[in-house]
Amino acid sequence: MPPLALTMGDPAGVGGEISVRAWQALCGSGPCFVALDDPERLARLGAPVEVVGAPAGAAAVFGRALPVLPVCLAAPARAGEPDPANAPAVIASIERATMLAMRGDVGGVVTNPINKAALYAAGFRHPGHTEFLAELTGVPGREVMMLACPVLRVVPVTIHLALRDAIAALTTEKIVAVGRATAAALRRDFGIAAPRLAVAGLNPHAGEGGALGSEDAAIVAPAVAALRLENIDASGPWSPDTMFTEAARARYDAALCMYHDQALIPLKTLDRDGGVNVTLGLPIVRTSPDHGTAYDIAGKGVASPASLIAALRLAAELAARRSGGSP
């Protein structure tokens, strides 16, 4: 398997620290990855660093040093203080990692957290990582966000919208499109031959037969029916307050949720450190840790690499399945 590409993320955040700690945890076992980052910055964070000319050279050094494809910063990184001057390096790291994945030189891309405000100040015009990656890989509009941990997979149909805007944006067609992409990814990337989707209701008790809102009958239920017509094992709408219990989770492989917090609250409650963000619908594998830049603890030596390690391991599993090998 080719190595994974790990992007730098925001240099003022915890990305560098957790990259070093992830390498320390994985250098003896893998999966192998190469950091697209500033080698001097990583060396100052405590890693033995070795610059490689291409991803193929990473495996030979991974056991003794963190392999790095250099992406140099324009200004020194200061913990907790994002600098727009470094935005071009952050963007270049993502672009190069994506290019390497599209060419097959790396097995997948794992992205460290970015600060969108700092990138916006430098002219970045995308809502976030996911949309940028979809454009770079030629599939804008097909990207779908999944959050996964060992006991739960959730897919929000609407993502970063105010709640009233999320409700207004919810359509039967959007639920069907997200469900279709989720089922395809569960088959191809997760090795689930007959994936089962649980579709959450929007309202309490999935609308209580119309007493608590009409959206579940008018929007959600028709989407479930449409997915079933496509031979996708979808069920629902499920009552959102009971569908995340241990017994309920045994009945499905992924939960389609109608808005951001409906999906992320149960996952982060069940496994705060092991959650991984997976982008479905791309021609490449992409995962990321399920947390942000954590400016408040950057540079203090306390950031946990657990979510990044989980993201690297999951990316390696998905890449192995896509290549036809064993995860």
WOKAFEN-V248577 format. One record per pair of residues at least 4 apart in sequence whose C-alpha atoms are under 7 Angstrom apart, sorted by sequence separation. I is the first residue (numbers start at 1). GAP is how many residues later the second one is. If there is no record, write none. Layout:
I GAP
I GAP
This chain:
11 4
14 4
15 4
16 4
17 4
18 4
19 4
20 4
21 4
22 4
23 4
26 4
38 4
39 4
40 4
41 4
42 4
43 4
53 4
58 4
61 4
62 4
86 4
87 4
88 4
89 4
90 4
91 4
92 4
93 4
94 4
95 4
96 4
97 4
98 4
99 4
100 4
101 4
115 4
116 4
117 4
118 4
119 4
120 4
127 4
128 4
129 4
130 4
131 4
132 4
133 4
134 4
135 4
148 4
149 4
161 4
162 4
163 4
164 4
165 4
166 4
170 4
171 4
172 4
173 4
174 4
175 4
176 4
177 4
178 4
179 4
180 4
181 4
182 4
183 4
184 4
185 4
186 4
187 4
202 4
203 4
207 4
208 4
210 4
214 4
215 4
216 4
217 4
218 4
219 4
220 4
221 4
222 4
223 4
224 4
225 4
226 4
227 4
228 4
239 4
244 4
245 4
246 4
258 4
259 4
260 4
261 4
263 4
264 4
265 4
266 4
267 4
268 4
271 4
294 4
305 4
306 4
307 4
308 4
309 4
310 4
311 4
312 4
313 4
314 4
315 4
316 4
317 4
318 4
319 4
320 4
321 4
10 5
11 5
26 5
42 5
43 5
52 5
62 5
100 5
101 5
119 5
120 5
126 5
134 5
135 5
148 5
161 5
185 5
186 5
187 5
201 5
207 5
215 5
216 5
227 5
228 5
238 5
243 5
244 5
257 5
297 5
320 5
321 5
9 6
43 6
52 6
61 6
100 6
101 6
126 6
134 6
147 6
148 6
186 6
187 6
207 6
228 6
243 6
257 6
297 6
320 6
321 6
8 7
101 7
146 7
147 7
207 7
227 7
268 7
279 7
320 7
8 8
101 8
146 8
147 8
158 8
187 8
204 8
278 8
279 8
58 9
131 9
134 9
146 9
186 9
203 9
207 9
278 9
39 10
75 10
145 10
203 10
206 10
224 10
277 10
278 10
317 10
74 11
75 11
98 11
145 11
224 11
276 11
277 11
74 12
97 12
116 12
183 12
224 12
276 12
277 12
73 13
130 13
276 13
277 13
202 14
275 14
276 14
50 15
52 15
201 15
221 15
275 15
49 16
50 16
51 16
52 16
53 16
73 16
221 16
48 17
49 17
50 17
51 17
52 17
72 17
220 17
290 17
48 18
49 18
50 18
51 18
71 18
157 18
289 18
47 19
49 19
51 19
201 19
289 19
288 20
34 21
157 21
216 21
71 22
244 22
289 22
288 23
34 24
287 24
16 26
6 27
20 27
32 27
4 28
5 28
6 28
7 28
8 28
17 28
287 28
3 29
4 29
5 29
6 29
7 29
8 29
39 29
286 29
3 30
4 30
5 30
6 30
7 30
32 30
285 30
3 31
5 31
37 31
39 31
87 31
206 31
276 31
35 32
36 32
37 32
38 32
87 32
206 32
274 32
275 32
34 33
35 33
36 33
37 33
38 33
206 33
273 33
274 33
285 33
34 34
35 34
36 34
37 34
38 34
84 34
144 34
205 34
206 34
273 34
276 34
285 34
27 35
28 35
34 35
36 35
37 35
38 35
83 35
84 35
87 35
199 35
204 35
205 35
276 35
27 36
82 36
197 36
198 36
199 36
200 36
201 36
204 36
274 36
84 37
196 37
197 37
198 37
199 37
200 37
201 37
84 38
195 38
196 38
197 38
198 38
199 38
200 38
201 38
199 39
200 39
201 39
198 40
200 40
23 43
172 47
176 47
171 48
172 48
175 48
55 50
172 50
173 50
176 50
55 51
172 51
176 51
3 52
2 54
198 54
3 55
197 55
200 55
37 56
196 56
197 56
198 56
199 56
200 56
202 56
36 57
196 57
197 57
198 57
199 57
200 57
195 58
196 58
197 58
198 58
199 58
200 58
197 59
12 65
11 66
12 66
13 66
12 67
13 67
12 68
12 69
12 70
10 80
9 81
8 82
8 85
7 86
7 87
7 90
5 92
166 93
185 95
15 97
15 98
157 99
181 99
153 100
154 100
155 100
156 100
157 100
158 100
159 100
160 100
181 100
5 101
153 101
154 101
155 101
156 101
157 101
158 101
159 101
4 102
9 102
152 102
153 102
154 102
155 102
156 102
157 102
158 102
2 103
3 103
4 103
5 103
6 103
7 103
9 103
10 103
154 103
156 103
2 104
3 104
4 104
5 104
6 104
7 104
8 104
9 104
10 104
156 104
2 105
4 105
5 105
6 105
7 105
9 105
10 105
1 106
156 107
155 108
154 109
152 115
149 122
149 125
149 126
148 127
149 127
147 128
148 128
190 128
147 129
148 129
189 129
147 130
146 131
147 131
145 132
146 132
189 132
145 133
146 133
189 133
145 134
146 134
188 134
144 135
145 135
143 136
144 136
143 137
144 137
143 138
142 139
143 139
139 143
137 145
137 146
134 148
130 149
108 176
109 176
110 176
111 176
112 176
108 177
109 177
110 177
111 177
112 177
108 178
109 178
110 178
115 178
113 179
114 179
113 180
102 182
101 183
110 201
110 202
108 207
108 211
107 212
80 215
79 216
80 216
80 218
79 219
79 220
15 278
14 279
13 280
14 280
13 281
31 281
13 282
31 282
10 283
22 283
14 284
21 284
13 285
18 285
31 285
18 286
22 286
18 287
22 287
14 289
